[in-house]
Amino acid sequence: MNISGNYKTQHGELVLAQHGDNITATYQENGVCSGKLSGNKVEGIWKNKKDQGLFEWTFDGKGNFAGKYKSGIEKGPMRGKWDGKAINSTDAENNADTLVKDKVEIILSGRIPKYYFGRLKESFQDEFQEVLLMADESIETEQDFLKLLLGTTLEDKESERENFTELIPLEELEEKCPNFYSLYQEILDYDLDHFGLYDALFDTAEYWAGGNGFITFFEDDCSFQLLINGKEVIKNSNFGDFSKSVKSYHTEEAPVDEFEHNISKSLRAFIQQNSNEFGLPDDLGVGINKEGIMFCESWFTPPSFEEICDRDFSVTILHDDIIEYTYFLEVENFDLTKLLFLAHANYGDFRGNSLTTIANYLFYDNEIVLPDENWHRDKGIELEYESRDINLDFFLNG
């Protein structure tokens, strides 16, 4: 299989070269990839100026690949999406001298919460009662046990693993709860991190634009920055101030001028293109800031989450991180007015704080854009099991 060529991806244009089974590629300004081709799949390592990690691309033989990636080169689940579509080589050569593409970086940084939503796998559900009967009296609930198990994969994992063996009799666990016992042995044998634990323990929305079961909350206290071709066009700004609307429009309204007609046309195209993956309603309203960027807040339930949108056996895990998200675009004649930030409407009751969620997702020209993550440090991980109001069903449906 010859996969050399140029590909359009969520992370900019990818230029791929094949030498036997060895694959090298470049993307964005400083991004490089190297890997091995086996059958129709490439596995390898990506690097850019801020981070590095693992990737996997599966080619369909028709000029496309479906891919995923993660930060960090240790083994673990790949939560990011990295798909590609081949660019016609003849067109690329003919237009090389005339097309000048802008390289855009949209950076959101600060203390940014990210939630993982899942549902306990059936193989573990039946063992919970036995676990609680054998556990130390300090482990009173299913949530207590899940927190204990989660701790064995986090920063203080060595002491937490000692704690686990003190509170849970392993011989009895092996006899009466073979699934939980096997999982704990897997944690020890493979030194699983918490993402690996999630994959083993919970069902989630695996094929999801936000990355396997995760939804990020960009609130009004984070910072926004925009660079075009390396030049800072919008300096670090408070995201809440930046997003303030100077105009608004709803598709239920009849456009009264050319501006509203263009917004209406753009929103209709956005709904049509993204309704299947995001479960969008037929009508949307937006606020438009002074730069012409659209900000949309609505109730919607992505179909990928419907199978786990049940309060029974539900798990919600908050990752409270100091982190930087960078959205890379490589487009001809970048247009600010083609940016749209989309937020779930129930963020206030779900988050239960005084901050406003400005966005959960970013789109450009009606296509989802996925960020690179540059993690600095965490402020904690909090797990809730079968919570009344900290769960996916409440977040999406109220």
LOMI-262383 format. One record per residue (C-alpha): x, y, z. Coordinates in pm, 1 decimal, m for minus. Example, Ala and Ser with C-alpha at 12.3 -4.5 7.8 and 13.67 -1.06 7.14 Angstrom:
BEGIN
+----------+----------+----------+
:       px :       py :       pz :
+----------+----------+----------+
:   1230.0 :   m450.0 :    780.0 :
:   1367.0 :   m106.0 :    714.0 :
+----------+----------+----------+
END
This chain:
BEGIN
+----------+----------+----------+
:       px :       py :       pz :
+----------+----------+----------+
:      0.0 :      0.0 :      0.0 :
:    141.1 :    338.9 :   m103.9 :
:     12.7 :    613.9 :    125.4 :
:    255.6 :    892.6 :     34.2 :
:     89.6 :   1226.0 :    m31.5 :
:    m75.6 :   1531.2 :    118.3 :
:   m376.3 :   1498.5 :    349.2 :
:   m623.2 :   1748.3 :    490.1 :
:   m668.2 :   1684.5 :    864.7 :
:   m811.0 :   1853.7 :   1173.3 :
:   m454.8 :   1951.6 :   1264.7 :
:   m360.1 :   2116.3 :    936.6 :
:   m220.5 :   1972.7 :    616.1 :
:    m19.2 :   1653.8 :    663.8 :
:    263.3 :   1579.8 :    417.1 :
:    341.1 :   1208.5 :    433.8 :
:    635.7 :   1017.3 :    285.5 :
:    671.0 :    638.8 :    271.4 :
:    997.1 :    445.9 :    247.7 :
:    909.9 :     78.3 :    256.1 :
:    735.0 :     25.7 :    588.6 :
:    884.2 :    341.8 :    737.2 :
:    661.3 :    649.5 :    745.3 :
:    756.2 :   1011.7 :    807.1 :
:    526.4 :   1312.9 :    795.2 :
:    515.9 :   1683.5 :    871.2 :
:    223.7 :   1900.1 :    978.8 :
:    176.0 :   2259.6 :   1088.8 :
:    494.1 :   2462.8 :   1132.7 :
:    700.5 :   2232.1 :   1354.0 :
:    502.9 :   1908.5 :   1369.8 :
:    668.1 :   1580.4 :   1268.2 :
:    554.2 :   1217.3 :   1275.4 :
:    741.9 :    891.1 :   1236.7 :
:    602.8 :    539.9 :   1238.6 :
:    570.1 :    195.4 :   1085.7 :
:    314.7 :     74.1 :    833.8 :
:    167.2 :   m271.6 :    900.4 :
:   m109.2 :   m373.6 :    663.3 :
:   m323.1 :    m60.9 :    635.5 :
:   m229.9 :     81.6 :    976.7 :
:     45.2 :    321.9 :   1079.4 :
:    151.4 :    347.1 :   1444.2 :
:    412.9 :    589.1 :   1565.6 :
:    515.0 :    904.2 :   1752.6 :
:    423.2 :   1265.5 :   1679.5 :
:    614.2 :   1570.1 :   1802.5 :
:    564.9 :   1945.6 :   1787.0 :
:    725.4 :   2245.6 :   1954.8 :
:    524.8 :   2194.4 :   2275.3 :
:    450.5 :   1824.8 :   2316.5 :
:    484.8 :   1470.4 :   2187.2 :
:    278.2 :   1155.3 :   2191.6 :
:    148.7 :    846.4 :   2014.0 :
:    m72.1 :    819.5 :   1705.8 :
:   m249.2 :    554.0 :   1501.8 :
:   m383.2 :    599.3 :   1146.5 :
:   m591.8 :    338.0 :    962.2 :
:   m613.5 :    384.1 :    584.1 :
:   m915.7 :    277.6 :    378.5 :
:   m734.9 :    240.9 :     43.8 :
:   m941.5 :    524.1 :   m104.8 :
:   m726.3 :    816.5 :      1.6 :
:   m862.8 :    855.4 :    356.0 :
:   m753.5 :    754.2 :    702.7 :
:   m924.4 :    741.1 :   1041.3 :
:   m686.6 :    821.6 :   1321.9 :
:   m645.0 :    887.2 :   1689.4 :
:   m369.1 :   1018.1 :   1913.5 :
:   m267.4 :   1094.2 :   2271.5 :
:    m19.7 :   1315.2 :   2452.1 :
:    273.9 :   1135.6 :   2614.2 :
:    466.3 :    838.8 :   2474.2 :
:    364.6 :    594.7 :   2747.1 :
:    103.7 :    337.9 :   2644.7 :
:   m256.9 :    433.7 :   2709.2 :
:   m588.5 :    516.3 :   2544.8 :
:   m579.5 :    758.9 :   2252.9 :
:   m854.0 :   1012.9 :   2314.2 :
:   m783.6 :   1260.2 :   2034.6 :
:   m918.5 :   1234.7 :   1681.4 :
:   m687.4 :   1267.1 :   1378.2 :
:   m856.5 :   1188.7 :   1047.7 :
:   m727.9 :   1268.9 :    700.1 :
:   m849.7 :   1302.5 :    344.1 :
:   m606.8 :   1291.4 :     52.7 :
:   m555.1 :   1615.9 :   m137.5 :
:   m551.6 :   1565.9 :   m513.9 :
:   m181.8 :   1584.2 :   m604.0 :
:   m241.0 :   1741.4 :   m944.9 :
:   m453.7 :   2017.0 :   m796.1 :
:   m199.4 :   2072.0 :   m521.5 :
:     83.8 :   2111.1 :   m773.9 :
:   m116.4 :   2339.4 :  m1002.4 :
:   m223.6 :   2561.1 :   m715.0 :
:    100.4 :   2556.8 :   m516.6 :
:    215.0 :   2892.0 :   m650.5 :
:   m122.8 :   3064.7 :   m619.9 :
:   m267.0 :   2934.5 :   m293.5 :
:   m127.4 :   3091.8 :     20.3 :
:   m262.5 :   2930.0 :    334.2 :
:   m279.1 :   3105.6 :    667.0 :
:   m142.4 :   2915.5 :    964.7 :
:   m370.4 :   2991.9 :   1255.9 :
:   m328.9 :   2915.3 :   1626.0 :
:   m622.1 :   2967.4 :   1863.7 :
:   m507.2 :   2924.6 :   2222.5 :
:   m729.0 :   2884.3 :   2528.6 :
:   m542.0 :   2851.9 :   2855.2 :
:   m586.1 :   2861.5 :   3229.9 :
:   m762.5 :   2644.5 :   3485.3 :
:   m990.4 :   2450.1 :   3252.8 :
:  m1215.8 :   2167.2 :   3375.8 :
:  m1268.4 :   1855.6 :   3167.9 :
:  m1522.9 :   1586.3 :   3249.3 :
:  m1515.5 :   1218.6 :   3166.6 :
:  m1856.8 :   1052.1 :   3139.3 :
:  m1896.1 :    674.8 :   3149.5 :
:  m2101.2 :    381.2 :   3269.8 :
:  m1972.5 :     87.0 :   3471.1 :
:  m1934.3 :   m217.1 :   3247.1 :
:  m2181.0 :   m499.0 :   3306.0 :
:  m1906.8 :   m743.6 :   3399.7 :
:  m1832.0 :   m534.9 :   3710.0 :
:  m2186.5 :   m440.7 :   3809.2 :
:  m2269.9 :   m783.1 :   3955.0 :
:  m1956.0 :   m787.8 :   4171.0 :
:  m2011.8 :   m463.2 :   4357.5 :
:  m2218.6 :   m613.8 :   4639.2 :
:  m1954.8 :   m877.5 :   4712.3 :
:  m1679.4 :   m615.7 :   4712.4 :
:  m1858.1 :   m407.3 :   4973.0 :
:  m1924.9 :   m711.4 :   5193.2 :
:  m1556.8 :   m805.9 :   5203.8 :
:  m1408.2 :   m454.0 :   5218.3 :
:  m1295.5 :   m271.1 :   5530.3 :
:  m1578.9 :    m85.9 :   5705.2 :
:  m1433.2 :    245.9 :   5581.0 :
:  m1541.8 :    144.4 :   5228.5 :
:  m1914.6 :    200.7 :   5268.9 :
:  m2032.5 :    267.3 :   4913.0 :
:  m1957.8 :    181.5 :   4551.6 :
:  m1818.2 :    532.5 :   4510.8 :
:  m1576.1 :    474.6 :   4798.8 :
:  m1444.3 :    162.2 :   4627.4 :
:  m1410.9 :    328.4 :   4285.5 :
:  m1217.5 :    617.7 :   4442.0 :
:   m990.3 :    366.9 :   4614.5 :
:   m929.5 :    188.7 :   4284.6 :
:   m871.9 :    515.9 :   4097.8 :
:   m610.0 :    620.4 :   4352.0 :
:   m395.0 :    319.8 :   4256.7 :
:   m338.2 :    481.0 :   3913.3 :
:   m266.4 :    840.1 :   4019.6 :
:     37.8 :   1029.8 :   4145.5 :
:     51.4 :    862.6 :   4489.6 :
:    m13.8 :    521.6 :   4338.5 :
:    246.9 :    331.7 :   4544.4 :
:     99.8 :    426.9 :   4879.5 :
:   m252.3 :    390.0 :   4741.8 :
:   m177.4 :     36.5 :   4622.3 :
:    m57.2 :    m51.4 :   4971.4 :
:   m376.2 :    101.4 :   5106.8 :
:   m583.6 :   m103.6 :   4863.4 :
:   m436.0 :   m433.9 :   4985.1 :
:   m500.7 :   m330.9 :   5346.7 :
:   m865.9 :   m249.1 :   5281.4 :
:   m951.7 :   m522.8 :   5029.9 :
:   m861.1 :   m891.4 :   5098.8 :
:   m705.2 :   m996.7 :   4768.6 :
:   m757.8 :  m1371.3 :   4810.5 :
:  m1127.2 :  m1320.6 :   4871.9 :
:  m1142.4 :  m1069.0 :   4586.6 :
:   m989.9 :  m1326.9 :   4350.6 :
:  m1239.3 :  m1591.5 :   4460.8 :
:  m1561.4 :  m1387.3 :   4463.7 :
:  m1492.6 :  m1095.3 :   4227.2 :
:  m1267.9 :  m1227.2 :   3948.1 :
:  m1327.5 :   m927.0 :   3719.5 :
:  m1222.1 :   m670.1 :   3977.7 :
:   m929.3 :   m889.9 :   4079.6 :
:   m809.7 :   m922.0 :   3719.2 :
:   m839.8 :   m547.5 :   3673.4 :
:   m630.9 :   m479.1 :   3983.1 :
:   m365.9 :   m723.5 :   3861.6 :
:   m365.5 :   m543.5 :   3526.7 :
:   m305.8 :   m214.3 :   3708.5 :
:     m2.2 :   m368.5 :   3879.6 :
:    134.4 :   m562.5 :   3581.2 :
:    105.1 :   m281.2 :   3326.7 :
:    125.4 :     14.5 :   3564.5 :
:   m201.0 :    147.8 :   3420.6 :
:   m264.1 :    518.8 :   3438.8 :
:   m613.3 :    651.5 :   3509.4 :
:   m699.1 :    671.5 :   3138.9 :
:   m617.5 :    302.9 :   3104.1 :
:   m840.3 :    234.9 :   3405.6 :
:  m1128.0 :    421.6 :   3242.8 :
:  m1096.9 :    209.1 :   2929.4 :
:  m1099.4 :   m113.5 :   3128.3 :
:  m1373.2 :    m25.1 :   3376.7 :
:  m1626.1 :    194.4 :   3194.7 :
:  m1822.5 :    210.2 :   2873.5 :
:  m1819.8 :    553.6 :   2712.8 :
:  m1873.4 :    742.7 :   2388.4 :
:  m1568.3 :    608.1 :   2207.2 :
:  m1615.4 :    780.1 :   1872.1 :
:  m1676.1 :   1132.7 :   1984.5 :
:  m1547.9 :   1470.1 :   1868.9 :
:  m1454.2 :   1563.6 :   2223.6 :
:  m1232.3 :   1256.1 :   2260.0 :
:  m1350.9 :    927.3 :   2412.7 :
:  m1610.9 :   1034.5 :   2666.3 :
:  m1463.2 :   1375.1 :   2751.0 :
:  m1623.8 :   1720.2 :   2739.6 :
:  m1414.1 :   2030.1 :   2812.7 :
:  m1556.2 :   2347.5 :   2969.1 :
:  m1400.9 :   2674.8 :   2856.2 :
:  m1523.9 :   2922.5 :   3115.4 :
:  m1515.5 :   3299.8 :   3126.8 :
:  m1201.4 :   3314.2 :   3342.2 :
:   m969.4 :   3144.1 :   3092.4 :
:   m748.5 :   3330.2 :   2844.4 :
:   m794.8 :   3360.1 :   2467.8 :
:   m518.2 :   3428.0 :   2215.1 :
:   m508.8 :   3423.0 :   1833.6 :
:   m201.7 :   3405.3 :   1610.2 :
:   m199.3 :   3415.0 :   1230.7 :
:    125.4 :   3316.8 :   1056.6 :
:    309.7 :   3359.2 :   1385.3 :
:    180.8 :   3711.8 :   1445.0 :
:    m30.6 :   3778.2 :   1752.4 :
:   m355.0 :   3919.6 :   1612.9 :
:   m552.9 :   3902.2 :   1937.7 :
:   m342.6 :   3930.8 :   2250.2 :
:   m411.1 :   3728.0 :   2562.2 :
:   m762.4 :   3833.6 :   2655.7 :
:  m1014.6 :   3726.7 :   2915.2 :
:  m1240.3 :   3482.8 :   2730.6 :
:  m1552.7 :   3616.8 :   2898.0 :
:  m1480.7 :   3973.1 :   2789.8 :
:  m1377.3 :   3860.8 :   2443.0 :
:  m1701.3 :   3669.0 :   2386.2 :
:  m1937.2 :   3953.4 :   2477.7 :
:  m2204.1 :   3996.9 :   2211.4 :
:  m2263.9 :   4315.5 :   2019.5 :
:  m2532.9 :   4151.5 :   1804.6 :
:  m2755.4 :   3845.1 :   1823.3 :
:  m2965.3 :   3638.0 :   1588.1 :
:  m3194.4 :   3331.2 :   1601.2 :
:  m3283.9 :   3118.3 :   1302.0 :
:  m3653.0 :   3136.9 :   1395.9 :
:  m3638.3 :   3504.6 :   1302.0 :
:  m3672.8 :   3631.8 :    946.3 :
:  m3350.5 :   3810.3 :    840.6 :
:  m3401.3 :   4185.2 :    816.1 :
:  m3076.3 :   4282.2 :    644.2 :
:  m2778.1 :   4135.4 :    460.1 :
:  m2587.9 :   4071.9 :    783.7 :
:  m2869.5 :   3862.6 :    932.0 :
:  m2922.9 :   3686.9 :    599.1 :
:  m2555.4 :   3578.0 :    598.9 :
:  m2574.3 :   3465.3 :    963.4 :
:  m2895.0 :   3271.5 :    894.1 :
:  m2738.9 :   3099.9 :    592.3 :
:  m2426.2 :   3012.3 :    789.2 :
:  m2623.0 :   2871.0 :   1085.0 :
:  m2848.1 :   2663.3 :    860.3 :
:  m2539.9 :   2512.2 :    696.8 :
:  m2384.9 :   2451.0 :   1039.9 :
:  m2695.5 :   2268.4 :   1164.4 :
:  m2723.2 :   2056.8 :    851.7 :
:  m2358.6 :   1954.0 :    858.7 :
:  m2336.7 :   1874.1 :   1231.7 :
:  m2683.7 :   1760.8 :   1338.6 :
:  m2606.5 :   1388.8 :   1301.3 :
:  m2297.6 :   1387.1 :   1521.8 :
:  m2410.5 :   1646.7 :   1774.1 :
:  m2787.3 :   1599.5 :   1782.0 :
:  m2849.5 :   1969.8 :   1720.4 :
:  m3201.1 :   2118.1 :   1721.1 :
:  m3356.8 :   2256.1 :   1402.3 :
:  m3311.4 :   2615.4 :   1517.1 :
:  m3023.1 :   2789.8 :   1694.5 :
:  m2948.8 :   3133.0 :   1830.5 :
:  m2609.2 :   3299.6 :   1842.8 :
:  m2440.5 :   3598.5 :   1992.0 :
:  m2182.7 :   3770.5 :   1774.2 :
:  m1887.3 :   3953.2 :   1927.9 :
:  m1719.9 :   4262.2 :   1788.0 :
:  m1485.1 :   4050.2 :   1572.2 :
:  m1783.2 :   3874.2 :   1411.6 :
:  m1724.1 :   3540.4 :   1587.2 :
:  m2038.1 :   3344.0 :   1671.8 :
:  m2111.4 :   3200.5 :   2016.8 :
:  m2395.1 :   2950.6 :   2045.2 :
:  m2554.5 :   2795.3 :   2355.0 :
:  m2819.8 :   2526.2 :   2318.8 :
:  m2970.5 :   2204.7 :   2453.2 :
:  m2853.7 :   1907.1 :   2247.9 :
:  m2770.4 :   1541.3 :   2306.3 :
:  m2498.9 :   1389.4 :   2087.0 :
:  m2611.1 :   1040.7 :   1975.3 :
:  m2271.8 :    899.3 :   2078.9 :
:  m2366.6 :    962.6 :   2442.8 :
:  m2719.1 :    820.5 :   2433.1 :
:  m2616.6 :    463.9 :   2524.3 :
:  m2444.1 :    576.2 :   2844.2 :
:  m2691.2 :    852.1 :   2931.8 :
:  m2841.4 :    655.9 :   3220.5 :
:  m2808.0 :    752.7 :   3584.9 :
:  m2779.1 :    388.3 :   3693.8 :
:  m2413.7 :    282.3 :   3710.2 :
:  m2308.6 :    625.6 :   3580.0 :
:  m1967.5 :    771.7 :   3658.3 :
:  m1852.7 :   1131.3 :   3619.9 :
:  m1487.5 :   1224.1 :   3669.9 :
:  m1372.6 :   1585.1 :   3685.1 :
:  m1017.0 :   1665.9 :   3574.8 :
:   m935.6 :   2008.7 :   3713.5 :
:   m626.0 :   2108.2 :   3515.5 :
:   m395.8 :   2399.8 :   3453.1 :
:   m366.0 :   2347.9 :   3079.8 :
:   m327.9 :   2509.1 :   2740.2 :
:   m542.9 :   2404.8 :   2443.4 :
:   m415.7 :   2503.2 :   2099.0 :
:   m638.3 :   2476.5 :   1792.9 :
:   m436.6 :   2469.5 :   1470.0 :
:   m584.8 :   2567.4 :   1135.2 :
:   m420.4 :   2588.1 :    795.6 :
:   m666.8 :   2753.3 :    559.1 :
:   m672.8 :   2988.0 :    264.4 :
:   m774.8 :   3342.8 :    359.6 :
:   m862.0 :   3278.2 :    723.3 :
:  m1190.0 :   3445.8 :    815.3 :
:  m1273.2 :   3517.7 :   1180.5 :
:  m1644.4 :   3518.5 :   1104.6 :
:  m1628.0 :   3147.8 :   1016.1 :
:  m1545.3 :   3061.5 :   1379.2 :
:  m1827.8 :   2929.9 :   1596.7 :
:  m1803.6 :   2833.5 :   1963.3 :
:  m2073.2 :   2590.6 :   2083.1 :
:  m2177.0 :   2531.1 :   2445.5 :
:  m2421.2 :   2298.5 :   2619.3 :
:  m2699.5 :   2501.5 :   2783.1 :
:  m2707.0 :   2330.8 :   3124.1 :
:  m2350.7 :   2418.4 :   3228.1 :
:  m2465.6 :   2643.6 :   3515.7 :
:  m2667.5 :   2387.5 :   3710.9 :
:  m2418.9 :   2113.7 :   3629.2 :
:  m2105.7 :   2303.1 :   3728.7 :
:  m2271.6 :   2471.7 :   4026.6 :
:  m2032.6 :   2768.3 :   4033.1 :
:  m2041.9 :   3137.4 :   3947.9 :
:  m1849.0 :   3100.7 :   3622.6 :
:  m2006.4 :   3102.7 :   3277.0 :
:  m1914.6 :   2830.9 :   3029.6 :
:  m1847.1 :   3010.0 :   2703.0 :
:  m1782.2 :   2698.8 :   2493.4 :
:  m1737.6 :   2323.6 :   2488.9 :
:  m1645.0 :   2296.1 :   2118.2 :
:  m1491.9 :   2504.6 :   1839.7 :
:  m1587.8 :   2494.0 :   1471.3 :
:  m1440.3 :   2662.5 :   1166.3 :
:  m1640.3 :   2683.8 :    845.8 :
:  m1888.1 :   2436.2 :   1000.9 :
:  m1624.6 :   2169.4 :   1075.0 :
:  m1521.0 :   2065.5 :   1425.3 :
:  m1164.3 :   2162.0 :   1517.9 :
:   m976.8 :   1950.8 :   1771.1 :
:   m705.8 :   2093.9 :   1995.7 :
:   m362.5 :   1987.1 :   2103.7 :
:   m330.4 :   1976.8 :   2481.4 :
:    m30.2 :   2112.9 :   2667.7 :
:    m87.9 :   2000.9 :   3026.3 :
:     93.1 :   2191.2 :   3304.3 :
:    m41.5 :   2050.1 :   3630.7 :
:   m360.7 :   1918.0 :   3782.3 :
:   m556.3 :   2065.2 :   4071.2 :
:   m726.7 :   1737.2 :   4144.0 :
:   m944.0 :   1455.8 :   4008.2 :
:  m1290.8 :   1403.3 :   4153.2 :
:  m1508.4 :   1096.9 :   4092.3 :
:  m1887.3 :   1079.9 :   4134.7 :
:  m2083.3 :    754.9 :   4104.2 :
:  m2460.5 :    750.8 :   4045.4 :
:  m2477.2 :   1113.4 :   4154.0 :
:  m2817.5 :   1282.7 :   4144.0 :
:  m2703.4 :   1591.0 :   3953.8 :
:  m2336.3 :   1537.6 :   3863.2 :
:  m2396.3 :   1298.2 :   3577.6 :
:  m2428.7 :   1297.6 :   3200.8 :
:  m2808.5 :   1265.9 :   3190.1 :
:  m2855.0 :   1572.7 :   3410.7 :
:  m2594.2 :   1769.9 :   3215.1 :
:  m2751.1 :   1700.2 :   2875.3 :
:  m3119.3 :   1681.3 :   2966.0 :
:  m3163.3 :   1863.3 :   3297.5 :
+----------+----------+----------+
END
